Amino acid sequence: MENKKLRIVCYINQFFAQIGGEDKADIGVSVKHEPVGPTLLFNKLFEDIGEVVGTVICGDNYFVENQDQAIEESLKVIEELKPDIFFAGPSFTAGRYGMNCGAIATAVSEKLGIPCIAGMNEEAPAMPIYRQKIFIMKTAGSARRLREAVNSMSGLGRKILTGERVGSAASEGYFIRNRLVNELDEKTASQRAIEMLMKKMNGEEWVSEIEAPRYKKIEPPKPITEINKAKIAIVSDGGYIPTDNPDNIKSAAASTWGKYDLDHLVKEDGMVIHAGYDKVYVNEDPNRLLPRDPMKALEEQGIIGSVAPYAYITTGNVMAVEIAEGIGEDIVSALKADEVDAVILTST
């Protein structure tokens, strides 16, 4: 009796589907019940155990501009195809395409419970956003290395499909997912730790079992030479917001921020949404977090030039670093547009 082949479904954009470039980026969701473009490589690599039964295609612009609808339409056809595994991309360093691959793969994984693998370069904007939600294999920066990217994605996919143990991010080539997995070892943790310490002390090569987070090095700005002419704004991650919470800022793991009239916020209508500290004292006097009154006094004395009329607020409680970087960039853009020279950054 012939073994039933595993079912593979892939997602690609209009370019890799060979429909067109930017002129076709507005096409909606469609499906081909066969391998198309790079999915032919997936089909070839899995020919002994599976086959590509569907290629979901969507234009980059359509997906970005209609994400909820595009995901809903895609999930409907993907569910009907009954895949055993789902591949998105590879998208290399692409912006829109990478975001779309990450979004659809995450939706397929979370809503349909199907294993998903994407392929991206470390410079891809979507990589830090989705790496903890799905497997993202490391790829080169351009489609010239397409075959290499598909090979690595397929290698991991084969392990998942056949039930073989998936190793660490370093050994398999995917981006670290910040997950700890229990493993049996002949040596105790203390023995391994001492061995690593001795290797480090002796100048020998050693590898930690836990990868430490790597943060970007931010160069400090040049100091303001004429503070008496500077326009200074208040920026805070302490979560003091208008009571109607117009930007839907969460009490923890926030992904949004807001720009609010400082006088109105401090003097008339505000509250702490932050869930990581005792709210009583800031609610009692918002100046404890947003020092509007002391800054106004400095302005009146001519010590600073002026106080910016707006406060820029979010909640920093358990916020992902990647989200924090994005919010920081957005706030900086707003500060530049408002011609702010410096900020007072307050936290909890």
PATORDO-348395 format. One record per residue (C-alpha): residue in three letters; chain; x, y, z. Coordinates in pm, 1 decimal. Example, Ala and Ser with C-alpha at 12.3 -4.5 7.8 and 13.67 -1.06 7.14 Angstrom:
<pts>
Ala;A;1230.0;-450.0;780.0
Ser;A;1367.0;-106.0;714.0
</pts>
This chain:
<pts>
Met;A;0.0;0.0;0.0
Glu;A;140.9;335.8;-102.6
Asn;A;211.9;576.0;181.9
Lys;A;0.5;889.1;179.8
Lys;A;211.6;1194.8;94.4
Leu;A;228.2;1485.1;334.8
Arg;A;58.3;1804.9;222.2
Ile;A;258.8;2126.6;188.9
Val;A;117.8;2476.8;136.1
Cys;A;329.7;2785.1;61.8
Tyr;A;274.2;3161.3;59.9
Ile;A;443.8;3393.9;-190.1
Asn;A;384.3;3743.5;-323.7
Gln;A;301.6;3860.7;-675.8
Phe;A;668.1;3893.0;-770.8
Phe;A;770.9;3538.7;-682.7
Ala;A;447.7;3410.8;-835.9
Gln;A;575.0;3566.4;-1161.1
Ile;A;261.9;3777.8;-1198.7
Gly;A;439.5;4114.0;-1192.5
Gly;A;620.0;4370.8;-982.0
Glu;A;485.9;4689.0;-821.4
Asp;A;229.3;4718.2;-1098.7
Lys;A;63.8;4403.2;-963.1
Ala;A;116.4;4464.3;-591.0
Asp;A;-255.1;4536.9;-543.9
Ile;A;-381.5;4193.2;-647.2
Gly;A;-587.4;4010.4;-386.3
Val;A;-557.9;3663.6;-239.0
Ser;A;-563.5;3370.0;-479.4
Val;A;-452.8;3008.1;-471.8
Lys;A;-289.6;2776.7;-722.6
His;A;-337.2;2405.3;-652.4
Glu;A;18.0;2338.4;-761.1
Pro;A;372.9;2459.6;-696.0
Val;A;454.4;2802.1;-841.0
Gly;A;788.8;2983.4;-867.4
Pro;A;1011.0;2903.5;-567.1
Thr;A;758.5;2652.6;-434.9
Leu;A;872.9;2423.8;-715.1
Leu;A;1194.7;2388.2;-514.0
Phe;A;999.3;2290.2;-202.4
Asn;A;807.9;2034.7;-407.1
Lys;A;1131.4;1884.1;-540.1
Leu;A;1296.8;1865.4;-198.1
Phe;A;997.7;1689.6;-41.3
Glu;A;910.6;1461.5;-333.2
Asp;A;989.3;1145.7;-134.1
Ile;A;748.3;1223.6;150.2
Gly;A;522.4;1508.9;40.8
Glu;A;402.6;1749.9;-222.6
Val;A;300.2;2112.3;-257.7
Val;A;-79.8;2100.0;-285.0
Gly;A;-132.3;2474.8;-284.1
Thr;A;44.1;2806.8;-334.1
Val;A;-130.2;3104.7;-175.5
Ile;A;-51.9;3428.8;-356.8
Cys;A;-120.3;3787.7;-256.5
Gly;A;6.5;4127.7;-366.5
Asp;A;224.3;4307.4;-114.6
Asn;A;18.3;4626.9;-113.7
Tyr;A;-313.2;4446.3;-89.1
Phe;A;-199.1;4249.4;215.2
Val;A;-54.0;4552.9;393.0
Glu;A;-356.0;4773.2;327.2
Asn;A;-614.5;4503.4;405.7
Gln;A;-430.1;4283.3;653.0
Asp;A;-727.2;4150.6;850.4
Gln;A;-918.9;4070.1;534.0
Ala;A;-613.7;3920.9;361.1
Ile;A;-544.1;3696.6;659.6
Glu;A;-908.2;3587.2;678.1
Glu;A;-918.3;3507.4;305.7
Ser;A;-585.8;3322.9;323.4
Leu;A;-682.0;3118.9;628.8
Lys;A;-1000.6;3004.7;457.6
Val;A;-820.4;2859.9;156.5
Ile;A;-533.0;2723.3;365.1
Glu;A;-771.6;2538.9;596.6
Glu;A;-944.2;2385.1;295.6
Leu;A;-606.3;2261.0;166.2
Lys;A;-543.6;2075.5;496.2
Pro;A;-163.3;2120.7;500.8
Asp;A;72.0;1932.7;730.3
Ile;A;316.8;2224.1;713.8
Phe;A;313.0;2582.9;588.1
Phe;A;603.4;2776.7;436.6
Ala;A;605.4;3157.7;395.1
Gly;A;861.3;3308.9;161.0
Pro;A;1157.8;3321.2;180.9
Ser;A;1134.1;3699.9;186.5
Phe;A;1503.5;3784.1;252.3
Thr;A;1530.4;4155.3;353.4
Ala;A;1197.5;4264.4;200.0
Gly;A;985.1;4502.0;406.6
Arg;A;622.3;4454.1;306.0
Tyr;A;668.7;4097.6;185.3
Gly;A;847.5;3998.9;505.1
Met;A;578.6;4154.6;724.0
Asn;A;312.1;3973.2;525.9
Cys;A;495.7;3640.9;552.4
Gly;A;530.4;3685.6;927.7
Ala;A;166.9;3784.7;973.5
Ile;A;14.2;3500.8;770.9
Ala;A;247.8;3235.7;914.2
Thr;A;168.9;3349.7;1267.4
Ala;A;-204.5;3338.2;1193.9
Val;A;-176.8;2988.5;1045.2
Ser;A;22.5;2868.5;1344.9
Glu;A;-200.2;3022.4;1611.1
Lys;A;-543.6;2974.4;1454.2
Leu;A;-500.6;2651.3;1258.9
Gly;A;-233.2;2484.8;1471.0
Ile;A;-16.7;2405.9;1168.4
Pro;A;366.2;2415.3;1186.0
Cys;A;499.3;2721.2;1002.0
Ile;A;841.7;2820.1;874.6
Ala;A;947.4;3149.9;715.8
Gly;A;1283.2;3260.0;577.6
Met;A;1431.5;3605.6;637.5
Asn;A;1758.0;3791.9;664.3
Glu;A;1863.7;3939.8;997.7
Glu;A;1804.8;4290.2;855.9
Ala;A;1440.9;4217.5;768.5
Pro;A;1204.4;4445.9;965.3
Ala;A;966.6;4155.7;1029.2
Met;A;1227.0;3924.2;1180.6
Pro;A;1239.5;4069.9;1536.0
Ile;A;860.9;4102.5;1540.8
Tyr;A;777.7;3742.7;1449.4
Arg;A;1084.2;3535.7;1548.5
Gln;A;929.9;3427.4;1879.8
Lys;A;601.9;3325.4;1719.1
Ile;A;719.9;3109.1;1429.5
Phe;A;1037.7;2946.0;1305.0
Ile;A;1228.3;3194.5;1088.6
Met;A;1527.7;3046.2;911.9
Lys;A;1826.2;3272.0;854.8
Thr;A;1878.2;3361.4;488.6
Ala;A;2110.6;3570.4;277.3
Gly;A;2011.7;3923.2;187.9
Ser;A;1889.8;3867.6;-166.9
Ala;A;1689.7;3626.7;-379.4
Arg;A;2008.6;3527.5;-560.0
Arg;A;2048.9;3278.7;-274.6
Leu;A;1695.2;3146.0;-313.2
Arg;A;1790.9;2780.8;-348.4
Glu;A;2005.8;2797.7;-35.9
Ala;A;1719.7;2955.7;161.9
Val;A;1465.7;2698.2;46.4
Asn;A;1709.9;2417.3;132.1
Ser;A;1745.7;2538.7;491.2
Met;A;1372.0;2593.5;535.0
Ser;A;1301.7;2248.7;393.0
Gly;A;1561.1;2086.7;617.6
Leu;A;1388.5;2215.4;929.1
Gly;A;1049.6;2134.1;780.8
Arg;A;1150.3;1774.3;719.1
Lys;A;1251.1;1734.1;1084.0
Ile;A;916.5;1869.6;1197.8
Leu;A;718.3;1650.1;958.3
Thr;A;906.2;1331.9;1044.8
Gly;A;902.5;1393.9;1419.1
Glu;A;1277.6;1428.3;1443.2
Arg;A;1406.3;1636.7;1732.1
Val;A;1455.2;2003.1;1641.9
Gly;A;1777.9;2133.4;1788.4
Ser;A;1880.4;2476.1;1910.5
Ala;A;1866.6;2791.7;1703.4
Ala;A;2244.9;2783.6;1663.7
Ser;A;2251.1;2424.3;1541.1
Glu;A;1950.9;2446.4;1308.5
Gly;A;1998.0;2795.9;1166.4
Tyr;A;1678.3;2967.4;1277.8
Phe;A;1656.7;3292.0;1473.3
Ile;A;1650.7;3244.3;1848.1
Arg;A;1296.6;3223.3;1985.2
Asn;A;1374.4;3300.3;2352.0
Arg;A;1244.6;2961.0;2460.7
Leu;A;1414.3;2727.2;2704.8
Val;A;1374.3;2354.2;2644.2
Asn;A;1459.0;2089.7;2903.4
Glu;A;1726.7;1843.9;2795.5
Leu;A;1896.5;1552.5;2969.9
Asp;A;2272.0;1575.5;3015.6
Glu;A;2519.4;1342.3;3177.9
Lys;A;2678.0;1632.5;3364.7
Thr;A;2504.8;1847.3;3623.2
Ala;A;2450.3;2218.3;3568.9
Ser;A;2723.3;2300.4;3823.4
Gln;A;2974.3;2077.8;3645.4
Arg;A;2899.6;2236.6;3308.4
Ala;A;2917.6;2585.1;3456.8
Ile;A;3258.0;2518.4;3614.2
Glu;A;3388.2;2374.7;3285.1
Met;A;3276.4;2687.3;3101.0
Leu;A;3434.1;2908.2;3365.7
Met;A;3765.9;2723.0;3345.4
Lys;A;3769.6;2747.5;2966.5
Lys;A;3700.0;3119.8;2985.7
Met;A;3974.1;3172.8;3246.2
Asn;A;4222.3;2975.0;3034.2
Gly;A;4138.8;3172.1;2721.6
Glu;A;3983.8;2869.0;2554.1
Glu;A;3677.5;2874.9;2329.5
Trp;A;3351.9;2826.4;2518.8
Val;A;2982.1;2863.6;2443.6
Ser;A;2713.6;2963.7;2691.9
Glu;A;2400.8;2751.2;2711.9
Ile;A;2191.7;3066.6;2729.4
Glu;A;2237.5;3339.2;2469.2
Ala;A;2249.9;3678.9;2632.1
Pro;A;2037.0;3952.6;2475.5
Arg;A;2220.3;4192.7;2249.0
Tyr;A;2116.9;4554.7;2259.2
Lys;A;2202.2;4824.1;2013.1
Lys;A;2466.0;5071.6;2121.0
Ile;A;2311.1;5417.1;2121.3
Glu;A;2549.5;5708.0;2093.3
Pro;A;2453.4;5991.8;2329.5
Pro;A;2355.4;6315.9;2158.3
Lys;A;2565.7;6627.8;2184.6
Pro;A;2481.3;6842.8;2488.6
Ile;A;2267.9;7152.6;2446.2
Thr;A;2488.6;7458.3;2475.5
Glu;A;2209.5;7713.6;2522.1
Ile;A;1952.4;7550.3;2749.3
Asn;A;1786.3;7889.3;2801.5
Lys;A;1673.4;7877.5;2438.9
Ala;A;1577.0;7508.8;2423.0
Lys;A;1228.2;7372.2;2378.9
Ile;A;1194.4;7076.3;2614.6
Ala;A;927.8;6806.3;2612.4
Ile;A;823.3;6539.1;2859.5
Val;A;841.9;6177.3;2743.1
Ser;A;736.9;5901.7;2980.8
Asp;A;684.5;5525.5;2992.0
Gly;A;493.4;5564.2;3319.8
Gly;A;154.2;5526.1;3154.8
Tyr;A;-18.3;5848.9;3264.8
Ile;A;-287.5;5899.4;3001.6
Pro;A;-626.0;6067.5;2941.1
Thr;A;-906.0;5882.6;3119.7
Asp;A;-1071.5;5778.5;2792.2
Asn;A;-743.7;5615.4;2674.5
Pro;A;-782.3;5727.2;2310.6
Asp;A;-478.3;5530.3;2190.5
Asn;A;-573.1;5206.8;2366.3
Ile;A;-248.3;5192.3;2561.3
Lys;A;-231.0;4869.0;2761.4
Ser;A;-133.9;4843.2;3126.7
Ala;A;136.8;4590.7;3030.8
Ala;A;299.8;4474.4;2706.5
Ala;A;186.3;4793.2;2535.8
Ser;A;229.2;4835.5;2161.9
Thr;A;95.5;5191.1;2124.1
Trp;A;175.7;5539.4;2249.8
Gly;A;3.5;5875.5;2260.0
Lys;A;70.9;6246.6;2227.1
Tyr;A;-137.1;6450.5;2471.2
Asp;A;-188.7;6813.7;2571.5
Leu;A;37.7;6847.4;2875.1
Asp;A;-163.7;7112.8;3061.6
His;A;-491.9;6927.6;3018.1
Leu;A;-334.6;6592.5;3112.5
Val;A;-172.4;6718.0;3435.5
Lys;A;-429.0;6974.0;3545.6
Glu;A;-763.2;6826.1;3442.2
Asp;A;-798.3;6477.6;3298.3
Gly;A;-550.6;6196.9;3350.8
Met;A;-493.1;5862.0;3515.4
Val;A;-224.9;5592.6;3549.9
Ile;A;-286.2;5289.0;3327.3
His;A;51.7;5129.3;3412.9
Ala;A;13.9;4800.2;3607.5
Gly;A;370.7;4781.6;3736.7
Tyr;A;372.3;5027.3;4028.2
Asp;A;149.5;5182.9;4292.8
Lys;A;-66.8;5439.2;4112.1
Val;A;-184.3;5627.8;4419.8
Tyr;A;87.5;5891.0;4444.0
Val;A;99.7;5980.4;4072.5
Asn;A;-279.4;5997.7;4051.2
Glu;A;-267.9;6223.6;4357.3
Asp;A;-16.2;6457.1;4186.6
Pro;A;77.4;6385.9;3822.0
Asn;A;379.9;6616.3;3857.9
Arg;A;551.1;6327.4;4035.7
Leu;A;575.0;6155.8;3696.6
Leu;A;519.9;6442.1;3451.9
Pro;A;701.0;6743.6;3607.3
Arg;A;494.9;7003.7;3425.9
Asp;A;482.2;7260.0;3710.4
Pro;A;858.0;7256.1;3793.8
Met;A;941.1;7290.4;3425.0
Lys;A;700.3;7580.4;3385.7
Ala;A;876.1;7748.5;3678.8
Leu;A;1212.5;7701.5;3504.1
Glu;A;1061.1;7850.9;3189.0
Glu;A;934.8;8155.4;3379.8
Gln;A;1280.6;8202.8;3534.0
Gly;A;1441.9;8192.8;3189.8
Ile;A;1648.6;7884.9;3277.9
Ile;A;1496.4;7688.5;2988.1
Gly;A;1354.3;7828.6;2669.3
Ser;A;1007.6;7671.6;2675.1
Val;A;807.2;7367.6;2775.8
Ala;A;664.6;7175.6;2480.4
Pro;A;284.3;7176.8;2490.6
Tyr;A;254.3;6800.4;2448.7
Ala;A;357.9;6494.6;2649.8
Tyr;A;452.6;6172.9;2469.9
Ile;A;338.7;5870.6;2668.5
Thr;A;344.4;5491.8;2663.5
Thr;A;357.7;5207.7;2918.1
Gly;A;694.8;5038.6;2952.8
Asn;A;573.1;4750.6;3169.6
Val;A;700.7;4418.6;3015.8
Met;A;726.7;4579.0;2673.6
Ala;A;919.7;4377.6;2414.3
Val;A;1248.0;4540.5;2313.0
Glu;A;1152.5;4530.7;1945.0
Ile;A;824.3;4710.9;2016.4
Ala;A;1003.1;4964.6;2235.8
Glu;A;1245.9;5044.1;1954.4
Gly;A;960.3;5102.4;1712.0
Ile;A;769.9;5325.3;1954.3
Gly;A;1089.0;5516.1;2030.1
Glu;A;1145.4;5583.6;1661.2
Asp;A;786.1;5702.3;1620.4
Ile;A;813.1;5937.2;1917.8
Val;A;1142.2;6077.8;1789.5
Ser;A;977.8;6152.8;1455.5
Ala;A;696.0;6334.9;1635.8
Leu;A;943.2;6529.3;1850.7
Lys;A;1136.1;6641.3;1543.4
Ala;A;815.0;6747.2;1371.4
Asp;A;724.8;6951.3;1680.4
Glu;A;1074.8;7110.4;1677.1
Val;A;1164.3;6986.3;2024.4
Asp;A;1529.7;7031.7;2125.8
Ala;A;1547.7;6797.5;2426.3
Val;A;1333.5;6576.3;2646.8
Ile;A;1289.8;6493.1;3011.7
Leu;A;1244.9;6115.7;3008.9
Thr;A;1063.1;5986.2;3317.1
Ser;A;996.2;5631.8;3423.1
Thr;A;856.1;5449.2;3726.5
</pts>
